[in-house]
Amino acid sequence: MAPYRMSAAELEKLKEQLEELLEK
């Protein structure tokens, strides 16, 4: 798997989605 950079904004968005899934 090739390494790639993610912007802080994208990481924050992913984290939000993950937390939402865990809450349900």
Distance bins in CASP14 RR format, pairs under 12 A and 6 or more apart:
PFRMAT RR
TARGET T0000
AUTHOR 0000-0000-0000
RMODE 2
METHOD distances of the structure
MODEL  1
4 10 0 0 0 0 0 1 0 0 0 0 0
5 11 0 0 0 0 0 1 0 0 0 0 0
6 12 0 0 0 0 1 0 0 0 0 0 0
6 13 0 0 0 0 1 0 0 0 0 0 0
6 14 1 0 0 1 0 0 0 0 0 0 0
6 15 0 0 0 0 0 1 0 0 0 0 0
7 13 0 0 0 0 1 0 0 0 0 0 0
7 14 0 0 0 0 0 1 0 0 0 0 0
8 14 0 0 0 0 0 1 0 0 0 0 0
8 15 0 0 0 0 0 1 0 0 0 0 0
9 15 0 0 0 0 0 1 0 0 0 0 0
9 16 0 0 0 0 0 1 0 0 0 0 0
10 16 0 0 0 0 0 1 0 0 0 0 0
10 17 0 0 0 0 0 1 0 0 0 0 0
11 17 0 0 0 0 0 1 0 0 0 0 0
11 18 0 0 0 0 0 1 0 0 0 0 0
12 18 0 0 0 0 0 1 0 0 0 0 0
12 19 0 0 0 0 0 1 0 0 0 0 0
13 19 0 0 0 0 0 1 0 0 0 0 0
13 20 0 0 0 0 0 1 0 0 0 0 0
14 20 0 0 0 0 0 1 0 0 0 0 0
14 21 0 0 0 0 0 1 0 0 0 0 0
15 21 0 0 0 0 0 1 0 0 0 0 0
15 22 0 0 0 0 0 1 0 0 0 0 0
16 22 0 0 0 0 0 1 0 0 0 0 0
16 23 0 0 0 0 0 1 0 0 0 0 0
17 23 0 0 0 0 0 1 0 0 0 0 0
17 24 0 0 0 0 0 1 0 0 0 0 0
18 24 0 0 0 0 0 1 0 0 0 0 0
END
